[in-house]
Amino acid sequence: MQEHLPKDKDPNEAQEWGWTIQDFLTENFWYLLAILVLLGLFFFARYRWNVRNSRKHKN
């Protein structure tokens, strides 16, 4: 065995996955924001639908 060769280091996140979380968030910011807005609209509409239906059934 050759003792003078350097030992391998564990790969960092960018080397292992090919991207980092920070890069992913900055490159896809507008897409992620659009997904959050759509989810917010969906949950708000579902809430309002439940409120409207609960009023109908009380009468």
Secondary structure, DSSP 4 states (H G I P E B T S, - for coil): --TTSPPPPPP-HHHHHSS-HHHHHHHTHHHHHHHHHHHHHHHHHHHHHHHHHHHHHH-
